[in-house]
Amino acid sequence: MQVRAGKDTSLELLKIEGLTKVIRKKKILDDISLTVNSGEIVGFLGPNGAGKTTTIKMIMGLFSITSGKISVQGHDVTKDFENAMRHTGGIVENPDLYKRLTGRQNLAYFASMYDDETKNQIDEVVELVKMKDRIDDKVKTYSLGMRQRVGIAQALLHRPSLLVLDEPTNGLDPIGIKELRDLLKYLSKNAGVGVFISSHLLSEMELMCDRIYIIDNGVMIGEKTIEQVKESDEEEIYSYNFITSDRDRTYAYFKSLEANCEQINGGVTVVMKRDEIPGLIRTLIGMNIDIFAVNQSHRTLEQDFISMTTGTKTQIR
């Protein structure tokens, strides 16, 4: 790929406007809008079933669009599909490779589908994804991380400006995740590629992306830069499990505060800021409810949604 001198975020590569998808009268996506610029990594964050894969399949032309518009470098995916895909490379769900062939044979096969692809371009992408030492081994001997890298090499064969990846860290060990992260950062910074990557792991998005869009139940609920995400983390919103003498009254009290809470593991779990916990404890004691334990849990994706959008609605009374 032609390497650029540095990151250039002046060119809008992907633009999604009012994207809606209805399947069997059920609205899967509702008015999704987002952009990806050259030289940046944009995360698409949401729990399983939020609509991430559906969105990516529509970008790649695998699903029809109910309403709205998707364009890649100004080419409408519906009206000008061929030109839109000339600028797009992607992996949906898992790399589709022939395991009995070598990595190089796989790339040669896919390269044959493009009129102007050559052996030198295969060598170029192999070098780019750091698979030079193993590219002539059979794919069945590769780790999942190696298969992901060859899949990305395949997606880069026609020199796209936009790379679209659906949950690429799934199943990777920590070393494989770091290698993938480093590769995508290199592509965005040095080759000027715009990367759109979906995940349900906020921790990975923080380490990898410049911006993130948050989707839940097919609805876009937020857009944040990574700096804003880190600022939200400082609010220290956690999950706390209260074990008390009266679980039902404890739960009813938390619900009256419009808190995000549920009855679980013999207690009541509530999501809120750390500095709000003492007030809750004082109130419960004032209600003659004994408190046997308050256990703090790690942040969940749901809690991070709260932190990055509206925050807890709880007000101590």
N, C-alpha and C positions, 0 to 999 in steps of 0.2 A: 504494500500500500504506500501511496505517496505520503511521506511524513511531513507534517507541518512544523513550523518553528515553535509553536506553543498553542495554548488553548484559545479558541475563538468562539465566543458565544453570541456572535452577531447574526448568525444565520439560523433561521427557524427551520428545523428539519421536519418535525412532526407537529401537526396541529389537529386536534380533535375538538369539534364544536357540537355541543348538544347531542352527543351520541346516546341513542336509546335502542334497546333490544328487547323485543317481546317474543316469547316462545310459548305457544299454546295458551294465549291470553294472559300469560304471566310476565310482568315486567322484570326482566333480569338486570338491565342497566337503565338508569334514569337520568338523562340530561348530563352526561359526563363531558367535561371540557378540560383539556390540558395541552401543554406544549413541551417539546424537547428541542433544545438548541444544539448547535455543533459544539463539540468540545466539552460537553457536560454529561454527567451521569445523573439520571432522574429515576428515583425509586417510585414504585407503585405498591403501596403498603396496604395490607388488609388480611383478615383471617381467611381461612379456607372457605370457599363458597361465596366470597364477597363480590365476585365478578371480574377478578383480575384476568384469568385465562380467557374468558369470553371476550374481554376487551382486546387482548392480544391477538386472538384468532380473527377478530374483525379487522385489526390493523393489517394482518397478513392476508386478508381476503378469503379466509377459510369459513367465515360466517357472514351472512348478508346483514346489511344495516337496515333496521326498521325505520329510523329517522336520525337526522344529524349528518355530520360530514367528517371524513378523515382524509387528510392530505399529507403527502410526503414530498417535501421540497416543491410545494405548489401543485403537485399532481394528485388529483382526486382518485382515491383508491377504487371507487365504484365506476367512475367514468373513464379513467385513464390508468387502469390497473397495471398494465405492462410497464409504463414509465415510472409509476410509483414504486414498483417492486425492483426496478433497476437500482434504486437508491436504498433498498432495504434488505437487510440480512437478519435472519432470526432463527431461534430454536424455541419451539412450542413444546412444553412438557419435558421431553427427553431427546437427546441427539439420535437421529435415525441413521445408524451405521450398520454395515454388513460385517458381522463379527468374524466370519471366515476369511475375510480379506484383510490386508494390512491397512494401516492408516493412510499410506500413500495411495494405495489402490482405490480406497474409498474416495479420496480427494480427486483422483484422476477421473473416476467415474462421474462425479458431480461436475467437475470442470468441463467434461465433454458436452454438457448441456448448454454451455455458453460458447458463442462463436469465437470470441477473441481471447479465451483463456489459454495459457501456455504452461509448460513445465516450470518455467522460471517463476511464475506467479504462485504455483504450488509451493515451491521452495521458500518463497517469500512469506507466505502465511504460516508455514510450518516453523520457520525461524521466529516469527512474531509470537506464536503461542508456546514457544519453547518446547517443541516436540521433536527436534531434529534427531536426537539420539534414539528415539523409539518409533519413529514414523514408519519404519519398514518392518515392524513387528505386527503380528495379527491383532486385530482389535479385541479378540476374546481374551488376550493376555493383559489388557489395559485395566488399570483401576478406573473407578467412576470419574475421578478427577481428570485422568488422561482422556477419557472419552468426551468429557465436556470440552476440553481444550481442542480436540480434533473437530468436535461439532462447531465450535466457534470459528475454527479455521475454515470449515466448509461454508459457514455463513459469510465469511469475509472474502471468499474466492472472487466474487465479481466487484470487489472494492466498493461496498456500499458506504454511504455516509451515515446511515442510521442502523444501529444494532439493537434488536428487540429480543429479550431473554425472559422466559417464563420460569420462575423459581429455579434458577440454575444451581443454587447451593444445596438443594434437597439431596440428602444422602451423602454429602461430602463430609470428610473428616476435617478437623480444624486446619490441617496443612493444606488440604485441597481447597478449602474456602479462601484461605489467605492467598494461594497462588492465583485463584480466579479473580480475587479482588485486585491484586497487583496487575494482572493482565488488563482488566477493564480500565483501571486508572491509566495505564500506559496508553491504551488505545484512545482514550478521551484526551489526554494531555498532549501526547506526541503525534498522534495520527489525526487528531481533530474529529474523531468519530463521536457522534451523539449516541448515548446508550440509554435505553429504556428498559428497566429491570424490575420484575415483580418479585415480591417476597412477603412472608408473614413475620419476618424477624426484624424487629426494629433495631436491634444491636448491630446487625450487618448493614442495614441502611445507613446508620450513623457513621460507620467506618468507610463506606464506599461512595455515598451519593453527595451531590451538591444540593439537590432539592428532593423533596418527597411529596407525593400526592397520597392522600389517605382515602380509601374506599371501604364502605361497609354496607352490606345488603344492597349492592348495586347503586349506591348513592355516594357521590363525592362529599366527604365531610371535612376536608381540610387540605391546605397546601402550606408547606413550611420549608424554609431553608434549614440546613443542618444546624446552623447557629441558633435558630429559633427553637429547634428540638432540644438542644443542650440547655438553653435557658429554661425550657419547660421542665427538664429533668431536675433543675435546682429547686422546683416547688416541692419536691419530695412527696409525691402522691403515691401511697402504697396500699396494699390490702392488709387489713387487720382482722383477725378472727377472735371474737369475744366469746369466752366461755363463762356463762352467768347462771344464776339460780333460776332465772325465768327467761327462757329463750324466746317465747312468743312475745312477751312484753318488750324485750330488747329489740326484736325485729320490728315490732310495730312502731317503736320510738324512732328507729333509724329511717323507716319508711316515711314517717311524718316529716322528716327533714328533707325528703326527696333525695336521700342518699342512694348510691348504687350499692345495694346489699342483697344478701341471700342467706338462707338457712342451710348450713352445710357442716358436716363432721361434728354434729352435736352442739354446734354453736352458731353464731351469726357473723358472717364475713361482710365487712364494709370497706369501701374504697374512699379514702380522703387524705388530706394533708396531715403530715405528722404533728404539726402544732395544734391541730384540732382535737387530738385524742384526749388530752387531759380534761378538756371541757366535757367531752362525752362521758368520761369516767365519773366526773363530779355529778353530772346530771343523773346517771344511772344509780349512783349511791343515794342521791336525794330521793329517788323513786323506790328506795328500799330493795334494790336489786343487788345481790351480792356478786362480785366479780372475782372469779377464780383464776382467770388467765386472760391476757391479751397478747396474741402472737402476731408478729409482723411477718408478712410474706414478701417474696420478690415481686417486682412489678410484672404485670401481665400485659399482653397487647391491648386488652380492653382498657386497662388503666392508662396506658400510654395514649390511647385515643382520647380519653377524658382530659389528660394533661395537655395534649397538643391542640385541643379544640376549645371546649367551653370550660373545662376544669370542673371540679366538684361543685355541686349546687348546695352542698351542706352549709348551713349556718347554725352554729351552736346556740341553743335557746336557754 
